[in-house]
Amino acid sequence: MTDVIDTVAEGFEQAFLMAYEVWWALVLGFAISAVVQVWVPRERIEHALSGSGAGPVARATGLGAASSSCSYAAIAIARSLFAKGASAATTLAFQFASTNLVWELGLVLWVLMGWQFTLAEFVGGIVLIALVAILLRLFVSPRVERAARRHAEQVQADHEHSSAGARMGWRLRLTSAAAWSDVAHNFRADWRMLWKEITIGFLLAGFIGLLGDDFFNGLFVTDAPAGIEAVENVIAGQVIAILSFVCSIGNVPLAAVLWSGGISFAGVIAFIFADLIVLPIIAAYRKYYGWEFAWRITALMFVTIVIAALLVDALFSLLGLIPETRPSSDEIFGSIELDYKLVLNLIALAVFSALFYLAMRPPVDRSLLPKADTGLSARSRISAPTGKSS
């Protein structure tokens, strides 16, 4: 009985440590999402990210790379962009960039697994975005995309509390109680929509991390011809990621466990890329866009991840960049220490508490708001509810 209690306690500890790794990124991502929902005029998003050509996709990639590194936060921001006019191609490009081309993820990969994995993540992320843009129409028709946008607009309208901030200049927004109240209400609404998926994901990840190398070793083909081994490991890596529920930075420790347990280089890359198709996130896609669009983009991402991981593996093999040494499992999980992560998490906790406190306060008197309208679309003025609590 004592052993069972110790194992359960260790599983919860692992889950907590994984959540600790990404807490600040989650808060940052959801805060950015709330700001996008409230302060960015729809027509500006349409101008920057509508269409599926190289320009809009490149802009979406740059915006994603400068955004949050957490999968759950990334999809919340992407849904806001899509509802405001971004195309399916640019929305998916943003998601992949924000979970694969961000510096904090690269740094964690470098520390735990080596610079080769950081380089592979960045190179593979660009390849992945290009493949998604090229293959999108094989999976998602314009009709399906239009239906998904209507669904996303309705979801956004259901928990978007006002757009007072869009009627102000940026300087006024930063000092306006009404504008920050709008941000806070949208911030809380996104957390209320996804907190169950996020919590379950971390708990499952914590316990999966206890299975050890022996369990994972039986999942990977290691003595077959190189091509068969690579394909099997890439598919196995994605399946493990889908079932492990772990978000972007949090899946790096598990990626290191898989690497130490015998999975191939391509399998590790596929595992890291697959954080956008884990089960809780697929459930979130269904909430955001409807089931048809959700399963189609999931299939698209699965296929493109397989292709991208194999291409990166082939390139790195050709250049002799695949690492020869693997870390031990004892080196994978860290601890809470006095470092930059602790500082960032404390700041994130303060931001989280302040926004939730602001969201629980009585609505701001809208009669005191400036009358000027500097970019809010007519459609948003008509559809945005005021004083509504979710």
C-alpha positions in Angstrom: 0.0 0.0 0.0 2.9 2.3 0.8 4.4 1.7 -2.6 1.1 2.6 -4.3 0.8 5.8 -2.3 4.5 6.7 -3.1 3.9 6.1 -6.8 0.7 8.2 -6.9 2.5 11.0 -5.0 5.4 10.8 -7.5 2.9 11.0 -10.4 1.3 14.1 -9.0 4.8 15.6 -8.4 5.8 15.0 -12.0 2.5 16.5 -13.2 3.1 19.6 -11.0 6.7 20.0 -12.3 5.5 19.8 -15.9 2.9 22.4 -15.2 5.5 24.5 -13.4 7.6 24.4 -16.6 4.9 26.0 -18.7 2.8 28.0 -16.3 4.2 31.4 -17.3 3.8 30.6 -21.0 0.2 29.5 -20.5 -0.7 32.8 -18.7 1.2 34.8 -21.4 -0.6 33.0 -24.2 -4.1 33.4 -22.8 -3.4 37.1 -22.0 -2.3 37.7 -25.6 -5.4 35.9 -26.8 -7.6 38.1 -24.7 -5.8 41.3 -26.0 -6.2 40.1 -29.6 -9.9 39.3 -29.1 -10.7 42.8 -27.7 -8.2 45.3 -29.0 -7.3 44.2 -32.6 -9.8 45.3 -35.2 -11.1 42.6 -37.5 -10.2 44.3 -40.7 -6.5 44.6 -39.6 -6.3 40.9 -39.1 -8.1 40.3 -42.4 -5.5 42.5 -44.2 -2.5 40.8 -42.6 -3.4 37.2 -42.4 -6.2 36.5 -44.9 -5.3 34.4 -47.9 -3.0 31.4 -48.1 -0.1 32.8 -50.2 3.5 33.1 -49.2 3.1 36.6 -47.7 0.3 35.9 -45.3 1.8 32.6 -44.3 5.1 34.2 -43.6 3.5 37.0 -41.6 1.6 34.4 -39.6 4.8 32.4 -39.0 6.6 35.5 -37.7 3.6 36.4 -35.5 3.6 32.9 -34.1 7.3 32.8 -33.4 7.0 35.9 -31.4 4.0 34.5 -29.4 3.4 31.9 -26.7 5.2 28.6 -26.7 2.4 26.6 -25.2 0.1 24.6 -27.3 -3.1 25.3 -25.4 -2.5 29.0 -25.4 -1.4 28.9 -29.1 -4.7 27.4 -30.2 -6.7 30.0 -28.2 -4.8 32.8 -29.9 -5.2 31.1 -33.3 -8.9 30.7 -32.8 -9.1 34.5 -32.1 -7.2 35.2 -35.3 -9.3 32.8 -37.4 -12.6 34.3 -36.1 -11.3 37.8 -37.0 -10.5 36.8 -40.6 -7.2 34.9 -40.7 -7.3 32.0 -43.3 -7.0 28.3 -42.3 -3.5 28.3 -43.8 -2.3 31.3 -41.8 -4.1 30.0 -38.6 -2.3 26.7 -38.8 1.0 28.4 -39.7 0.6 30.5 -36.6 0.0 27.5 -34.4 3.0 25.5 -35.6 5.3 28.6 -35.4 4.1 29.5 -31.9 4.9 25.9 -30.7 8.0 25.1 -32.7 9.8 28.3 -33.6 10.0 30.0 -30.2 13.2 30.6 -28.4 12.2 29.2 -25.0 11.3 25.8 -26.5 14.6 25.8 -28.3 16.5 26.6 -25.1 14.8 23.7 -23.2 15.6 21.3 -26.0 19.2 22.5 -26.1 19.7 22.0 -22.4 18.0 18.6 -22.1 18.8 17.0 -25.4 21.5 19.0 -27.3 21.7 21.8 -29.9 21.0 19.3 -32.8 17.4 18.9 -31.6 16.9 22.7 -31.3 18.1 23.1 -34.9 16.0 20.2 -36.1 12.9 21.7 -34.3 13.4 25.1 -36.1 14.2 23.6 -39.5 11.4 21.1 -39.2 8.9 23.8 -38.1 9.5 25.8 -41.3 9.2 22.6 -43.4 6.0 21.7 -41.5 4.4 25.1 -42.2 5.3 24.9 -45.9 3.7 21.4 -46.1 0.5 22.5 -44.4 0.1 25.4 -46.7 0.7 23.2 -49.8 -1.5 20.3 -48.7 -4.3 22.2 -47.0 -6.8 22.0 -49.8 -6.5 18.3 -50.0 -8.0 18.1 -46.6 -10.1 21.3 -46.1 -12.4 22.7 -48.8 -13.4 26.3 -48.9 -16.9 25.3 -47.8 -15.6 23.5 -44.7 -13.4 26.5 -43.9 -16.3 28.9 -44.2 -18.4 26.7 -41.9 -15.6 26.6 -39.4 -15.2 30.4 -39.4 -18.9 30.8 -38.6 -18.5 28.4 -35.7 -15.4 30.2 -34.4 -17.2 33.6 -34.7 -20.1 32.2 -32.7 -17.8 30.8 -30.0 -16.0 34.1 -29.8 -19.3 36.0 -29.6 -20.5 33.7 -26.8 -17.7 34.7 -24.4 -16.5 38.0 -25.8 -17.7 40.7 -23.4 -17.2 43.9 -25.3 -14.8 45.6 -27.6 -14.4 48.9 -25.9 -10.6 48.7 -26.3 -11.0 48.7 -30.1 -12.5 52.2 -30.0 -9.4 53.6 -28.3 -5.8 54.4 -29.3 -3.1 52.2 -27.9 -2.0 54.7 -25.3 -5.6 55.1 -24.0 -6.1 51.4 -23.9 -3.2 50.8 -21.6 -4.6 53.2 -19.0 -8.3 52.4 -19.5 -10.1 50.4 -16.8 -12.8 49.5 -19.4 -10.3 48.2 -21.9 -8.5 46.0 -19.3 -11.9 44.8 -18.0 -12.7 43.5 -21.5 -9.3 41.7 -21.6 -9.9 40.2 -18.2 -13.3 38.8 -19.1 -12.0 37.2 -22.3 -9.0 35.9 -20.4 -11.2 34.2 -17.8 -13.6 32.8 -20.5 -10.7 31.1 -22.3 -9.5 29.5 -19.1 -13.1 28.4 -18.2 -13.3 26.7 -21.6 -10.1 24.7 -21.5 -9.0 24.3 -17.8 -10.3 20.7 -17.7 -8.4 19.6 -20.7 -5.2 21.3 -19.5 -5.5 19.7 -16.0 -6.2 16.2 -17.3 -3.3 16.6 -19.7 -0.8 17.4 -17.0 -2.0 14.7 -14.7 -1.7 12.0 -17.4 1.7 13.3 -18.5 3.0 13.1 -14.9 2.0 9.4 -14.6 3.1 8.4 -18.1 6.6 9.8 -17.1 6.8 7.1 -14.5 6.6 4.2 -16.9 10.3 4.1 -17.5 12.6 3.1 -20.4 11.6 -0.5 -20.4 8.0 0.3 -21.3 8.9 2.6 -24.1 11.6 0.3 -25.5 8.9 -2.2 -26.5 7.2 0.4 -28.6 10.0 1.2 -31.0 11.4 -0.9 -33.8 15.2 -0.8 -33.6 16.5 -3.7 -35.7 14.5 -3.3 -38.9 15.8 -1.7 -42.2 16.3 2.1 -41.7 13.3 3.2 -43.7 10.9 0.9 -41.9 12.3 1.8 -38.5 12.1 5.6 -39.3 8.4 5.4 -40.4 7.4 3.2 -37.4 9.1 5.4 -34.9 7.6 8.6 -36.4 4.1 7.1 -36.2 4.8 5.7 -32.7 6.1 9.0 -31.6 2.9 10.8 -32.7 0.6 8.2 -31.1 2.4 8.5 -27.8 2.2 12.3 -28.0 -1.5 12.1 -28.8 -2.2 9.9 -25.8 0.1 11.7 -23.4 -1.8 15.0 -23.5 1.4 17.0 -23.0 1.7 20.6 -24.3 4.7 22.1 -26.0 7.5 22.9 -23.5 6.1 20.2 -21.2 6.6 17.4 -23.7 10.3 18.0 -24.0 11.1 16.0 -20.8 9.0 13.1 -22.2 10.8 13.5 -25.5 14.1 13.1 -23.6 12.6 10.0 -21.9 11.8 8.5 -25.4 15.2 9.4 -26.7 16.9 7.7 -23.8 14.6 4.8 -24.3 15.5 4.1 -27.9 13.2 6.1 -30.2 14.8 7.4 -33.4 15.8 11.0 -34.1 12.8 11.3 -36.5 10.5 9.8 -33.8 11.5 12.4 -31.3 10.9 15.2 -33.8 7.5 13.8 -34.6 6.6 13.5 -30.9 7.5 17.1 -30.3 5.6 18.3 -33.4 2.5 16.3 -32.4 1.6 18.5 -29.3 -1.0 20.2 -31.5 -3.0 17.0 -32.0 -3.1 15.6 -28.5 -6.6 14.5 -27.4 -7.5 17.5 -25.2 -6.5 19.9 -28.0 -8.5 17.9 -30.6 -11.5 18.3 -28.2 -10.8 22.1 -28.1 -10.7 22.2 -32.0 -14.2 20.6 -31.9 -15.4 23.4 -29.5 -13.8 26.1 -31.5 -14.5 25.1 -35.1 -17.0 22.2 -35.2 -16.2 18.5 -35.6 -15.7 18.4 -39.4 -13.0 21.0 -39.5 -11.5 19.6 -36.4 -10.9 16.1 -37.7 -9.8 17.4 -41.1 -7.0 19.6 -39.7 -6.0 16.8 -37.3 -5.5 14.4 -40.3 -3.7 17.1 -42.2 -1.3 17.8 -39.3 -0.7 14.1 -38.7 0.3 13.5 -42.3 2.5 16.6 -42.6 4.2 15.8 -39.3 5.2 12.3 -40.6 6.6 13.9 -43.8 8.4 16.7 -42.1 10.0 14.5 -39.5 11.3 12.1 -42.1 12.6 14.9 -44.2 14.5 16.4 -41.3 15.9 13.0 -40.3 17.1 12.4 -43.8 18.8 15.9 -44.0 20.4 15.6 -40.5 21.6 12.0 -41.3 23.2 13.3 -44.6 24.9 16.1 -42.7 26.0 13.9 -39.8 24.1 15.9 -37.2 22.2 13.2 -35.4 23.5 12.9 -31.8 25.2 9.6 -30.8 24.8 9.9 -27.0 21.5 9.7 -25.1 20.7 11.1 -21.7 19.7 9.0 -18.7 16.2 9.2 -17.3 17.6 10.7 -14.0 18.8 13.7 -15.9 15.4 14.6 -17.5 13.2 16.0 -14.7 14.3 19.1 -12.9 13.1 20.8 -9.7 11.9 24.1 -8.5 14.9 26.4 -8.0 15.7 30.1 -7.6 16.1 30.8 -11.3 14.4 32.7 -14.1 11.6 30.2 -14.3 10.6 30.8 -10.7 10.6 34.6 -11.3 8.5 34.2 -14.5 6.0 31.9 -12.8 5.6 34.3 -9.9 5.0 37.2 -12.3 2.5 35.0 -14.2 0.7 34.1 -11.0 0.4 37.8 -10.2 -0.9 38.6 -13.7 -3.4 35.6 -13.6 -4.7 36.8 -10.2 -5.0 40.4 -11.3 -7.0 39.5 -14.4 -9.3 37.1 -12.6 -9.9 39.8 -9.9 -10.6 42.4 -12.6 -13.0 40.0 -14.4 -15.0 39.5 -11.1 -15.5 43.2 -10.5 -18.7 45.0 -11.6 -18.8 46.0 -15.3 -17.3 49.4 -16.2 -19.9 52.1 -17.0 -19.8 52.2 -20.8 -21.3 55.6 -20.9 -18.0 57.0 -19.8 -16.1 55.5 -22.8 -14.8 57.7 -25.7 -17.3 58.1 -28.5 -14.7 57.9 -31.3 -14.5 54.7 -33.3 -11.0 54.0 -34.7 -11.2 50.7 -36.4 -14.0 48.5 -35.0 -15.9 46.9 -37.8 -19.6 47.4 -38.2 -20.1 43.7 -37.8 -18.2 43.7 -34.5 -20.2 46.7 -33.2 -23.4 44.9 -33.9 -22.5 41.5 -32.6 -20.3 42.3 -29.5 -22.4 42.0 -26.3 -22.0 44.4 -23.5 -22.1 43.8 -19.8 -22.5 40.1 -20.4 -20.8 37.6 -18.0 -19.8 34.1 -19.1 
